[in-house]
Amino acid sequence: MKIKFLSEEALQDLRANFETYKTHYYKKDDAWFDAYFQKEGHLIESKIEFEKTVFNNDENYMVSDYENVKVIYESLKHLTVAQATQERLWSGLAHVQMRDYIYYRIANDIEKKNDKRIQSAIFFTNGAKRSLFVHALARLWWVGYMTYDEFNKENPYWLTEFFCSADFSARCVVFFSSNFTSNPAITKGILRALVELRDEGVVIKRAHFVEATKYLNISGGAMVLDLLEEDEVKEMIEKRVRKVFGLELQNVTSVK
């Protein structure tokens, strides 16, 4: 199966005339959408192959978000970063080949006619960078890309699982909107530090993520963060979070 992009004409039409078309989103009007995208020039078939995705539709998003990061990243792991920043790609998938997932993931917003969230889930409405982690499909791929640990052969998604364990939507926005977190080595260094603290019994909350990103944003004025190794980032963040939150280093003594 090949990915189908929206044409620029179709993208601009759907965005500009959302007020006119929004009842079709509310009604999950597949017949209307199918007819719309059968019109000549509304869809462009790319050369990008992907396997048909089977999403997890668990009623608990804490379960399904993690599973669906894996689903979409495995299916589209071969995307280049440049391709994965394209609104026409993600909006095309949201409207056509992965429409059912959109219905599922923003069902409450559709029911409540929350136009702002419906639009941000299917279009880029928050700026180029932030939209990648707000769009209902794009954020799944980008979380997978940023957290996938290719060196952990047994479970390359161990950091993904930690990231998705709570406040998925909020963490996406807080964590990945910073410029430095477009570097997977930095992202994984931060997450490894927080996982180590969690394993010591610290309940990791939004504040820990905020402090980690804020600290690196400040540090970025004095050093080139992209030159840091993953282990260096981990050490920096662990020390900072321990200091700010008063967390003592846990000493493990052996019993003879």
Order of alpha helices (4+ residues) and beta strands (2+ residues): beta-alpha-alpha-alpha-beta-alpha-alpha-alpha-alpha-alpha-alpha-alpha-alpha-alpha-alpha-alpha-alpha
